[in-house]
Amino acid sequence: MNDERYDLIFSGELVPGFELTQVKKNLQQLFRLDENKINALFSGKPISLKKGVDADAANRYSVAMK
């Protein structure tokens, strides 16, 4: 069994082909954050979204964010 834990870090970079407004809306729904916190994610600094998640959860969040 793998006991490794992962931190999910968001840098604010968009995948080509996605609009900022829609990305913010999607993140707001995914993480259940208010608008101020979503706007803070795009401050230009890397921000930790989740800390200490297992590999399965980290993979699910990674897939969802892509």
mmJSON file of the N, C-alpha and C atoms, coordinates in Angstrom:
{"data_MODEL":{"atom_site":{
"group_PDB":["ATOM","ATOM","ATOM","ATOM","ATOM","ATOM","ATOM","ATOM","ATOM","ATOM","ATOM","ATOM","ATOM","ATOM","ATOM","ATOM","ATOM","ATOM","ATOM","ATOM","ATOM","ATOM","ATOM","ATOM","ATOM","ATOM","ATOM","ATOM","ATOM","ATOM","ATOM","ATOM","ATOM","ATOM","ATOM","ATOM","ATOM","ATOM","ATOM","ATOM","ATOM","ATOM","ATOM","ATOM","ATOM","ATOM","ATOM","ATOM","ATOM","ATOM","ATOM","ATOM","ATOM","ATOM","ATOM","ATOM","ATOM","ATOM","ATOM","ATOM","ATOM","ATOM","ATOM","ATOM","ATOM","ATOM","ATOM","ATOM","ATOM","ATOM","ATOM","ATOM","ATOM","ATOM","ATOM","ATOM","ATOM","ATOM","ATOM","ATOM","ATOM","ATOM","ATOM","ATOM","ATOM","ATOM","ATOM","ATOM","ATOM","ATOM","ATOM","ATOM","ATOM","ATOM","ATOM","ATOM","ATOM","ATOM","ATOM","ATOM","ATOM","ATOM","ATOM","ATOM","ATOM","ATOM","ATOM","ATOM","ATOM","ATOM","ATOM","ATOM","ATOM","ATOM","ATOM","ATOM","ATOM","ATOM","ATOM","ATOM","ATOM","ATOM","ATOM","ATOM","ATOM","ATOM","ATOM","ATOM","ATOM","ATOM","ATOM","ATOM","ATOM","ATOM","ATOM","ATOM","ATOM","ATOM","ATOM","ATOM","ATOM","ATOM","ATOM","ATOM","ATOM","ATOM","ATOM","ATOM","ATOM","ATOM","ATOM","ATOM","ATOM","ATOM","ATOM","ATOM","ATOM","ATOM","ATOM","ATOM","ATOM","ATOM","ATOM","ATOM","ATOM","ATOM","ATOM","ATOM","ATOM","ATOM","ATOM","ATOM","ATOM","ATOM","ATOM","ATOM","ATOM","ATOM","ATOM","ATOM","ATOM","ATOM","ATOM","ATOM","ATOM","ATOM","ATOM","ATOM","ATOM","ATOM","ATOM","ATOM","ATOM","ATOM","ATOM","ATOM","ATOM","ATOM"],
"id":[1,2,3,4,5,6,7,8,9,10,11,12,13,14,15,16,17,18,19,20,21,22,23,24,25,26,27,28,29,30,31,32,33,34,35,36,37,38,39,40,41,42,43,44,45,46,47,48,49,50,51,52,53,54,55,56,57,58,59,60,61,62,63,64,65,66,67,68,69,70,71,72,73,74,75,76,77,78,79,80,81,82,83,84,85,86,87,88,89,90,91,92,93,94,95,96,97,98,99,100,101,102,103,104,105,106,107,108,109,110,111,112,113,114,115,116,117,118,119,120,121,122,123,124,125,126,127,128,129,130,131,132,133,134,135,136,137,138,139,140,141,142,143,144,145,146,147,148,149,150,151,152,153,154,155,156,157,158,159,160,161,162,163,164,165,166,167,168,169,170,171,172,173,174,175,176,177,178,179,180,181,182,183,184,185,186,187,188,189,190,191,192,193,194,195,196,197,198],
"type_symbol":["N","C","C","N","C","C","N","C","C","N","C","C","N","C","C","N","C","C","N","C","C","N","C","C","N","C","C","N","C","C","N","C","C","N","C","C","N","C","C","N","C","C","N","C","C","N","C","C","N","C","C","N","C","C","N","C","C","N","C","C","N","C","C","N","C","C","N","C","C","N","C","C","N","C","C","N","C","C","N","C","C","N","C","C","N","C","C","N","C","C","N","C","C","N","C","C","N","C","C","N","C","C","N","C","C","N","C","C","N","C","C","N","C","C","N","C","C","N","C","C","N","C","C","N","C","C","N","C","C","N","C","C","N","C","C","N","C","C","N","C","C","N","C","C","N","C","C","N","C","C","N","C","C","N","C","C","N","C","C","N","C","C","N","C","C","N","C","C","N","C","C","N","C","C","N","C","C","N","C","C","N","C","C","N","C","C","N","C","C","N","C","C","N","C","C","N","C","C"],
"label_atom_id":["N","CA","C","N","CA","C","N","CA","C","N","CA","C","N","CA","C","N","CA","C","N","CA","C","N","CA","C","N","CA","C","N","CA","C","N","CA","C","N","CA","C","N","CA","C","N","CA","C","N","CA","C","N","CA","C","N","CA","C","N","CA","C","N","CA","C","N","CA","C","N","CA","C","N","CA","C","N","CA","C","N","CA","C","N","CA","C","N","CA","C","N","CA","C","N","CA","C","N","CA","C","N","CA","C","N","CA","C","N","CA","C","N","CA","C","N","CA","C","N","CA","C","N","CA","C","N","CA","C","N","CA","C","N","CA","C","N","CA","C","N","CA","C","N","CA","C","N","CA","C","N","CA","C","N","CA","C","N","CA","C","N","CA","C","N","CA","C","N","CA","C","N","CA","C","N","CA","C","N","CA","C","N","CA","C","N","CA","C","N","CA","C","N","CA","C","N","CA","C","N","CA","C","N","CA","C","N","CA","C","N","CA","C","N","CA","C","N","CA","C","N","CA","C","N","CA","C","N","CA","C"],
"label_alt_id":[null,null,null,null,null,null,null,null,null,null,null,null,null,null,null,null,null,null,null,null,null,null,null,null,null,null,null,null,null,null,null,null,null,null,null,null,null,null,null,null,null,null,null,null,null,null,null,null,null,null,null,null,null,null,null,null,null,null,null,null,null,null,null,null,null,null,null,null,null,null,null,null,null,null,null,null,null,null,null,null,null,null,null,null,null,null,null,null,null,null,null,null,null,null,null,null,null,null,null,null,null,null,null,null,null,null,null,null,null,null,null,null,null,null,null,null,null,null,null,null,null,null,null,null,null,null,null,null,null,null,null,null,null,null,null,null,null,null,null,null,null,null,null,null,null,null,null,null,null,null,null,null,null,null,null,null,null,null,null,null,null,null,null,null,null,null,null,null,null,null,null,null,null,null,null,null,null,null,null,null,null,null,null,null,null,null,null,null,null,null,null,null,null,null,null,null,null,null],
"label_comp_id":["MET","MET","MET","ASN","ASN","ASN","ASP","ASP","ASP","GLU","GLU","GLU","ARG","ARG","ARG","TYR","TYR","TYR","ASP","ASP","ASP","LEU","LEU","LEU","ILE","ILE","ILE","PHE","PHE","PHE","SER","SER","SER","GLY","GLY","GLY","GLU","GLU","GLU","LEU","LEU","LEU","VAL","VAL","VAL","PRO","PRO","PRO","GLY","GLY","GLY","PHE","PHE","PHE","GLU","GLU","GLU","LEU","LEU","LEU","THR","THR","THR","GLN","GLN","GLN","VAL","VAL","VAL","LYS","LYS","LYS","LYS","LYS","LYS","ASN","ASN","ASN","LEU","LEU","LEU","GLN","GLN","GLN","GLN","GLN","GLN","LEU","LEU","LEU","PHE","PHE","PHE","ARG","ARG","ARG","LEU","LEU","LEU","ASP","ASP","ASP","GLU","GLU","GLU","ASN","ASN","ASN","LYS","LYS","LYS","ILE","ILE","ILE","ASN","ASN","ASN","ALA","ALA","ALA","LEU","LEU","LEU","PHE","PHE","PHE","SER","SER","SER","GLY","GLY","GLY","LYS","LYS","LYS","PRO","PRO","PRO","ILE","ILE","ILE","SER","SER","SER","LEU","LEU","LEU","LYS","LYS","LYS","LYS","LYS","LYS","GLY","GLY","GLY","VAL","VAL","VAL","ASP","ASP","ASP","ALA","ALA","ALA","ASP","ASP","ASP","ALA","ALA","ALA","ALA","ALA","ALA","ASN","ASN","ASN","ARG","ARG","ARG","TYR","TYR","TYR","SER","SER","SER","VAL","VAL","VAL","ALA","ALA","ALA","MET","MET","MET","LYS","LYS","LYS"],
"label_asym_id":["A","A","A","A","A","A","A","A","A","A","A","A","A","A","A","A","A","A","A","A","A","A","A","A","A","A","A","A","A","A","A","A","A","A","A","A","A","A","A","A","A","A","A","A","A","A","A","A","A","A","A","A","A","A","A","A","A","A","A","A","A","A","A","A","A","A","A","A","A","A","A","A","A","A","A","A","A","A","A","A","A","A","A","A","A","A","A","A","A","A","A","A","A","A","A","A","A","A","A","A","A","A","A","A","A","A","A","A","A","A","A","A","A","A","A","A","A","A","A","A","A","A","A","A","A","A","A","A","A","A","A","A","A","A","A","A","A","A","A","A","A","A","A","A","A","A","A","A","A","A","A","A","A","A","A","A","A","A","A","A","A","A","A","A","A","A","A","A","A","A","A","A","A","A","A","A","A","A","A","A","A","A","A","A","A","A","A","A","A","A","A","A","A","A","A","A","A","A"],
"label_entity_id":["1","1","1","1","1","1","1","1","1","1","1","1","1","1","1","1","1","1","1","1","1","1","1","1","1","1","1","1","1","1","1","1","1","1","1","1","1","1","1","1","1","1","1","1","1","1","1","1","1","1","1","1","1","1","1","1","1","1","1","1","1","1","1","1","1","1","1","1","1","1","1","1","1","1","1","1","1","1","1","1","1","1","1","1","1","1","1","1","1","1","1","1","1","1","1","1","1","1","1","1","1","1","1","1","1","1","1","1","1","1","1","1","1","1","1","1","1","1","1","1","1","1","1","1","1","1","1","1","1","1","1","1","1","1","1","1","1","1","1","1","1","1","1","1","1","1","1","1","1","1","1","1","1","1","1","1","1","1","1","1","1","1","1","1","1","1","1","1","1","1","1","1","1","1","1","1","1","1","1","1","1","1","1","1","1","1","1","1","1","1","1","1","1","1","1","1","1","1"],
"label_seq_id":[1,1,1,2,2,2,3,3,3,4,4,4,5,5,5,6,6,6,7,7,7,8,8,8,9,9,9,10,10,10,11,11,11,12,12,12,13,13,13,14,14,14,15,15,15,16,16,16,17,17,17,18,18,18,19,19,19,20,20,20,21,21,21,22,22,22,23,23,23,24,24,24,25,25,25,26,26,26,27,27,27,28,28,28,29,29,29,30,30,30,31,31,31,32,32,32,33,33,33,34,34,34,35,35,35,36,36,36,37,37,37,38,38,38,39,39,39,40,40,40,41,41,41,42,42,42,43,43,43,44,44,44,45,45,45,46,46,46,47,47,47,48,48,48,49,49,49,50,50,50,51,51,51,52,52,52,53,53,53,54,54,54,55,55,55,56,56,56,57,57,57,58,58,58,59,59,59,60,60,60,61,61,61,62,62,62,63,63,63,64,64,64,65,65,65,66,66,66],
"pdbx_PDB_ins_code":[null,null,null,null,null,null,null,null,null,null,null,null,null,null,null,null,null,null,null,null,null,null,null,null,null,null,null,null,null,null,null,null,null,null,null,null,null,null,null,null,null,null,null,null,null,null,null,null,null,null,null,null,null,null,null,null,null,null,null,null,null,null,null,null,null,null,null,null,null,null,null,null,null,null,null,null,null,null,null,null,null,null,null,null,null,null,null,null,null,null,null,null,null,null,null,null,null,null,null,null,null,null,null,null,null,null,null,null,null,null,null,null,null,null,null,null,null,null,null,null,null,null,null,null,null,null,null,null,null,null,null,null,null,null,null,null,null,null,null,null,null,null,null,null,null,null,null,null,null,null,null,null,null,null,null,null,null,null,null,null,null,null,null,null,null,null,null,null,null,null,null,null,null,null,null,null,null,null,null,null,null,null,null,null,null,null,null,null,null,null,null,null,null,null,null,null,null,null],
"Cartn_x":[0.839,0.0,0.88,0.503,1.282,0.774,1.656,1.285,1.747,2.216,2.679,1.524,1.813,0.823,1.297,0.345,0.656,-0.035,0.616,0.026,-0.322,-1.517,-1.941,-1.662,-0.802,-0.39,-0.928,-1.535,-2.094,-1.292,-0.824,0.008,-0.761,-2.015,-2.818,-2.679,-1.892,-1.722,-2.903,-3.354,-4.467,-3.964,-4.681,-4.409,-4.896,-4.108,-4.548,-5.942,-6.75,-8.097,-9.167,-8.77,-9.734,-9.779,-10.978,-11.193,-11.138,-10.545,-10.371,-11.699,-12.723,-14.025,-14.576,-14.494,-15.016,-14.154,-12.854,-11.955,-12.265,-12.457,-12.793,-14.104,-15.094,-16.391,-16.237,-15.481,-15.267,-14.547,-13.516,-12.778,-13.653,-14.499,-15.404,-16.329,-16.818,-17.685,-16.907,-15.726,-14.928,-14.497,-14.028,-13.49,-14.449,-15.618,-16.627,-16.039,-15.406,-14.796,-15.592,-15.514,-16.204,-15.375,-15.975,-15.347,-14.018,-13.909,-12.654,-11.516,-11.804,-10.767,-10.379,-11.351,-11.041,-10.146,-10.465,-9.638,-8.221,-8.072,-6.749,-5.9,-6.547,-5.797,-5.035,-5.494,-4.881,-4.035,-3.415,-2.588,-1.2,-0.852,0.482,1.435,0.991,1.815,1.224,2.078,1.569,0.834,-0.314,-1.144,-1.486,-1.394,-1.751,-3.265,-3.82,-5.261,-5.651,-4.867,-5.112,-3.76,-3.71,-2.464,-2.671,-1.683,-1.657,-2.698,-3.046,-4.016,-3.299,-4.019,-3.411,-3.308,-2.648,-2.387,-3.672,-4.666,-5.928,-6.612,-6.69,-7.326,-6.535,-5.207,-4.383,-4.614,-4.728,-4.98,-6.361,-7.366,-8.73,-8.758,-8.139,-8.101,-7.324,-6.229,-5.434,-6.241,-6.943,-7.779,-8.893,-9.543,-10.643,-10.177,-8.98,-8.483,-8.039,-7.664,-7.272,-8.5],
"Cartn_y":[-1.185,0.0,1.243,2.227,3.45,4.494,4.924,5.915,7.319,7.494,8.815,9.798,11.041,12.115,13.213,13.911,14.921,16.234,17.318,18.651,19.097,19.643,20.145,21.641,22.035,23.423,23.965,25.148,25.783,27.036,27.164,28.306,29.395,29.11,30.119,30.104,29.17,29.086,28.356,28.868,28.24,27.316,26.244,25.349,26.062,26.041,26.702,26.231,27.196,26.886,27.103,27.455,27.687,29.165,29.649,31.051,31.225,32.324,32.586,32.564,33.179,33.231,31.834,30.971,29.609,28.799,28.98,28.267,28.655,29.951,30.405,29.784,29.747,29.166,27.675,26.963,25.53,25.269,26.076,25.907,26.232,27.233,27.603,26.435,25.758,24.61,23.416,23.169,22.016,22.111,23.297,23.452,24.147,24.551,25.222,26.447,27.313,28.532,29.748,30.822,32.042,32.799,33.819,34.545,35.18,35.717,36.339,35.329,34.141,33.112,32.623,32.536,32.133,33.176,34.443,35.507,35.476,35.12,35.027,33.931,32.904,31.827,32.337,33.43,33.967,35.203,35.219,36.339,36.316,35.211,35.085,34.284,33.913,33.126,31.72,30.703,29.339,29.254,28.576,28.458,26.985,26.563,25.192,25.074,24.129,23.891,22.828,21.795,20.686,20.195,19.798,19.283,17.874,17.042,15.709,14.738,14.846,13.908,12.66,11.559,10.325,10.37,9.381,9.36,9.339,8.584,8.525,9.883,10.548,11.877,12.879,12.84,13.76,13.571,12.325,12.033,12.527,12.315,12.778,14.303,15.016,16.483,16.926,16.264,16.608,16.451,15.337,15.085,16.121,16.415,17.377,18.769,19.127,20.467,20.601,19.516,19.584,19.708],
"Cartn_z":[0.0,0.0,0.0,-0.785,-0.924,0.077,0.977,1.981,1.613,0.381,-0.028,-0.041,0.312,0.31,-0.628,-1.206,-2.208,-1.876,-2.251,-2.152,-3.562,-3.737,-5.037,-5.092,-6.013,-6.15,-7.466,-7.41,-8.6,-8.896,-10.137,-10.506,-11.248,-11.619,-12.307,-13.817,-14.341,-15.788,-16.413,-17.543,-18.25,-19.347,-19.548,-20.664,-21.931,-23.004,-24.239,-24.66,-25.076,-25.528,-24.474,-23.248,-22.177,-21.832,-21.531,-21.181,-19.662,-19.218,-17.792,-17.041,-17.588,-16.914,-16.657,-17.642,-17.488,-16.528,-16.58,-15.665,-14.217,-13.976,-12.626,-12.155,-13.021,-12.672,-12.344,-13.162,-12.938,-11.617,-11.33,-10.078,-8.875,-9.04,-7.947,-7.608,-8.614,-8.389,-7.835,-8.372,-7.955,-6.497,-6.093,-4.744,-3.779,-4.278,-3.45,-2.753,-3.543,-3.032,-3.471,-2.663,-3.057,-4.106,-4.684,-5.791,-5.398,-4.191,-3.749,-3.694,-3.214,-3.131,-4.521,-5.415,-6.789,-7.446,-7.275,-7.848,-7.285,-6.018,-5.394,-6.029,-6.571,-7.231,-8.448,-9.021,-10.233,-9.934,-8.751,-8.317,-8.943,-9.579,-10.163,-9.296,-8.089,-7.177,-7.048,-6.956,-6.736,-5.4,-5.415,-4.219,-4.001,-2.748,-2.395,-2.321,-3.087,-3.079,-2.07,-1.998,-1.071,-0.577,0.678,1.251,1.774,1.528,2.116,1.595,0.315,-0.25,-0.751,-0.805,-1.303,-2.832,-3.393,-4.838,-5.654,-5.221,-5.961,-5.994,-4.859,-4.8,-5.624,-5.526,-6.302,-7.79,-8.212,-9.622,-10.057,-9.221,-9.544,-9.695,-8.774,-8.867,-10.101,-10.391,-11.571,-12.846,-12.959,-14.13,-14.214,-13.099,-13.074,-13.474,-13.059,-13.353,-14.805,-15.42,-16.825,-17.686],
"occupancy":[1.0,1.0,1.0,1.0,1.0,1.0,1.0,1.0,1.0,1.0,1.0,1.0,1.0,1.0,1.0,1.0,1.0,1.0,1.0,1.0,1.0,1.0,1.0,1.0,1.0,1.0,1.0,1.0,1.0,1.0,1.0,1.0,1.0,1.0,1.0,1.0,1.0,1.0,1.0,1.0,1.0,1.0,1.0,1.0,1.0,1.0,1.0,1.0,1.0,1.0,1.0,1.0,1.0,1.0,1.0,1.0,1.0,1.0,1.0,1.0,1.0,1.0,1.0,1.0,1.0,1.0,1.0,1.0,1.0,1.0,1.0,1.0,1.0,1.0,1.0,1.0,1.0,1.0,1.0,1.0,1.0,1.0,1.0,1.0,1.0,1.0,1.0,1.0,1.0,1.0,1.0,1.0,1.0,1.0,1.0,1.0,1.0,1.0,1.0,1.0,1.0,1.0,1.0,1.0,1.0,1.0,1.0,1.0,1.0,1.0,1.0,1.0,1.0,1.0,1.0,1.0,1.0,1.0,1.0,1.0,1.0,1.0,1.0,1.0,1.0,1.0,1.0,1.0,1.0,1.0,1.0,1.0,1.0,1.0,1.0,1.0,1.0,1.0,1.0,1.0,1.0,1.0,1.0,1.0,1.0,1.0,1.0,1.0,1.0,1.0,1.0,1.0,1.0,1.0,1.0,1.0,1.0,1.0,1.0,1.0,1.0,1.0,1.0,1.0,1.0,1.0,1.0,1.0,1.0,1.0,1.0,1.0,1.0,1.0,1.0,1.0,1.0,1.0,1.0,1.0,1.0,1.0,1.0,1.0,1.0,1.0,1.0,1.0,1.0,1.0,1.0,1.0,1.0,1.0,1.0,1.0,1.0,1.0],
"B_iso_or_equiv":[0.0,0.0,0.0,0.0,0.0,0.0,0.0,0.0,0.0,0.0,0.0,0.0,0.0,0.0,0.0,0.0,0.0,0.0,0.0,0.0,0.0,0.0,0.0,0.0,0.0,0.0,0.0,0.0,0.0,0.0,0.0,0.0,0.0,0.0,0.0,0.0,0.0,0.0,0.0,0.0,0.0,0.0,0.0,0.0,0.0,0.0,0.0,0.0,0.0,0.0,0.0,0.0,0.0,0.0,0.0,0.0,0.0,0.0,0.0,0.0,0.0,0.0,0.0,0.0,0.0,0.0,0.0,0.0,0.0,0.0,0.0,0.0,0.0,0.0,0.0,0.0,0.0,0.0,0.0,0.0,0.0,0.0,0.0,0.0,0.0,0.0,0.0,0.0,0.0,0.0,0.0,0.0,0.0,0.0,0.0,0.0,0.0,0.0,0.0,0.0,0.0,0.0,0.0,0.0,0.0,0.0,0.0,0.0,0.0,0.0,0.0,0.0,0.0,0.0,0.0,0.0,0.0,0.0,0.0,0.0,0.0,0.0,0.0,0.0,0.0,0.0,0.0,0.0,0.0,0.0,0.0,0.0,0.0,0.0,0.0,0.0,0.0,0.0,0.0,0.0,0.0,0.0,0.0,0.0,0.0,0.0,0.0,0.0,0.0,0.0,0.0,0.0,0.0,0.0,0.0,0.0,0.0,0.0,0.0,0.0,0.0,0.0,0.0,0.0,0.0,0.0,0.0,0.0,0.0,0.0,0.0,0.0,0.0,0.0,0.0,0.0,0.0,0.0,0.0,0.0,0.0,0.0,0.0,0.0,0.0,0.0,0.0,0.0,0.0,0.0,0.0,0.0,0.0,0.0,0.0,0.0,0.0,0.0],
"pdbx_formal_charge":[null,null,null,null,null,null,null,null,null,null,null,null,null,null,null,null,null,null,null,null,null,null,null,null,null,null,null,null,null,null,null,null,null,null,null,null,null,null,null,null,null,null,null,null,null,null,null,null,null,null,null,null,null,null,null,null,null,null,null,null,null,null,null,null,null,null,null,null,null,null,null,null,null,null,null,null,null,null,null,null,null,null,null,null,null,null,null,null,null,null,null,null,null,null,null,null,null,null,null,null,null,null,null,null,null,null,null,null,null,null,null,null,null,null,null,null,null,null,null,null,null,null,null,null,null,null,null,null,null,null,null,null,null,null,null,null,null,null,null,null,null,null,null,null,null,null,null,null,null,null,null,null,null,null,null,null,null,null,null,null,null,null,null,null,null,null,null,null,null,null,null,null,null,null,null,null,null,null,null,null,null,null,null,null,null,null,null,null,null,null,null,null,null,null,null,null,null,null],
"auth_seq_id":[1,1,1,2,2,2,3,3,3,4,4,4,5,5,5,6,6,6,7,7,7,8,8,8,9,9,9,10,10,10,11,11,11,12,12,12,13,13,13,14,14,14,15,15,15,16,16,16,17,17,17,18,18,18,19,19,19,20,20,20,21,21,21,22,22,22,23,23,23,24,24,24,25,25,25,26,26,26,27,27,27,28,28,28,29,29,29,30,30,30,31,31,31,32,32,32,33,33,33,34,34,34,35,35,35,36,36,36,37,37,37,38,38,38,39,39,39,40,40,40,41,41,41,42,42,42,43,43,43,44,44,44,45,45,45,46,46,46,47,47,47,48,48,48,49,49,49,50,50,50,51,51,51,52,52,52,53,53,53,54,54,54,55,55,55,56,56,56,57,57,57,58,58,58,59,59,59,60,60,60,61,61,61,62,62,62,63,63,63,64,64,64,65,65,65,66,66,66],
"auth_comp_id":["MET","MET","MET","ASN","ASN","ASN","ASP","ASP","ASP","GLU","GLU","GLU","ARG","ARG","ARG","TYR","TYR","TYR","ASP","ASP","ASP","LEU","LEU","LEU","ILE","ILE","ILE","PHE","PHE","PHE","SER","SER","SER","GLY","GLY","GLY","GLU","GLU","GLU","LEU","LEU","LEU","VAL","VAL","VAL","PRO","PRO","PRO","GLY","GLY","GLY","PHE","PHE","PHE","GLU","GLU","GLU","LEU","LEU","LEU","THR","THR","THR","GLN","GLN","GLN","VAL","VAL","VAL","LYS","LYS","LYS","LYS","LYS","LYS","ASN","ASN","ASN","LEU","LEU","LEU","GLN","GLN","GLN","GLN","GLN","GLN","LEU","LEU","LEU","PHE","PHE","PHE","ARG","ARG","ARG","LEU","LEU","LEU","ASP","ASP","ASP","GLU","GLU","GLU","ASN","ASN","ASN","LYS","LYS","LYS","ILE","ILE","ILE","ASN","ASN","ASN","ALA","ALA","ALA","LEU","LEU","LEU","PHE","PHE","PHE","SER","SER","SER","GLY","GLY","GLY","LYS","LYS","LYS","PRO","PRO","PRO","ILE","ILE","ILE","SER","SER","SER","LEU","LEU","LEU","LYS","LYS","LYS","LYS","LYS","LYS","GLY","GLY","GLY","VAL","VAL","VAL","ASP","ASP","ASP","ALA","ALA","ALA","ASP","ASP","ASP","ALA","ALA","ALA","ALA","ALA","ALA","ASN","ASN","ASN","ARG","ARG","ARG","TYR","TYR","TYR","SER","SER","SER","VAL","VAL","VAL","ALA","ALA","ALA","MET","MET","MET","LYS","LYS","LYS"],
"auth_asym_id":["A","A","A","A","A","A","A","A","A","A","A","A","A","A","A","A","A","A","A","A","A","A","A","A","A","A","A","A","A","A","A","A","A","A","A","A","A","A","A","A","A","A","A","A","A","A","A","A","A","A","A","A","A","A","A","A","A","A","A","A","A","A","A","A","A","A","A","A","A","A","A","A","A","A","A","A","A","A","A","A","A","A","A","A","A","A","A","A","A","A","A","A","A","A","A","A","A","A","A","A","A","A","A","A","A","A","A","A","A","A","A","A","A","A","A","A","A","A","A","A","A","A","A","A","A","A","A","A","A","A","A","A","A","A","A","A","A","A","A","A","A","A","A","A","A","A","A","A","A","A","A","A","A","A","A","A","A","A","A","A","A","A","A","A","A","A","A","A","A","A","A","A","A","A","A","A","A","A","A","A","A","A","A","A","A","A","A","A","A","A","A","A","A","A","A","A","A","A"],
"auth_atom_id":["N","CA","C","N","CA","C","N","CA","C","N","CA","C","N","CA","C","N","CA","C","N","CA","C","N","CA","C","N","CA","C","N","CA","C","N","CA","C","N","CA","C","N","CA","C","N","CA","C","N","CA","C","N","CA","C","N","CA","C","N","CA","C","N","CA","C","N","CA","C","N","CA","C","N","CA","C","N","CA","C","N","CA","C","N","CA","C","N","CA","C","N","CA","C","N","CA","C","N","CA","C","N","CA","C","N","CA","C","N","CA","C","N","CA","C","N","CA","C","N","CA","C","N","CA","C","N","CA","C","N","CA","C","N","CA","C","N","CA","C","N","CA","C","N","CA","C","N","CA","C","N","CA","C","N","CA","C","N","CA","C","N","CA","C","N","CA","C","N","CA","C","N","CA","C","N","CA","C","N","CA","C","N","CA","C","N","CA","C","N","CA","C","N","CA","C","N","CA","C","N","CA","C","N","CA","C","N","CA","C","N","CA","C","N","CA","C","N","CA","C","N","CA","C","N","CA","C","N","CA","C"],
"pdbx_PDB_model_num":[1,1,1,1,1,1,1,1,1,1,1,1,1,1,1,1,1,1,1,1,1,1,1,1,1,1,1,1,1,1,1,1,1,1,1,1,1,1,1,1,1,1,1,1,1,1,1,1,1,1,1,1,1,1,1,1,1,1,1,1,1,1,1,1,1,1,1,1,1,1,1,1,1,1,1,1,1,1,1,1,1,1,1,1,1,1,1,1,1,1,1,1,1,1,1,1,1,1,1,1,1,1,1,1,1,1,1,1,1,1,1,1,1,1,1,1,1,1,1,1,1,1,1,1,1,1,1,1,1,1,1,1,1,1,1,1,1,1,1,1,1,1,1,1,1,1,1,1,1,1,1,1,1,1,1,1,1,1,1,1,1,1,1,1,1,1,1,1,1,1,1,1,1,1,1,1,1,1,1,1,1,1,1,1,1,1,1,1,1,1,1,1,1,1,1,1,1,1]
}}}
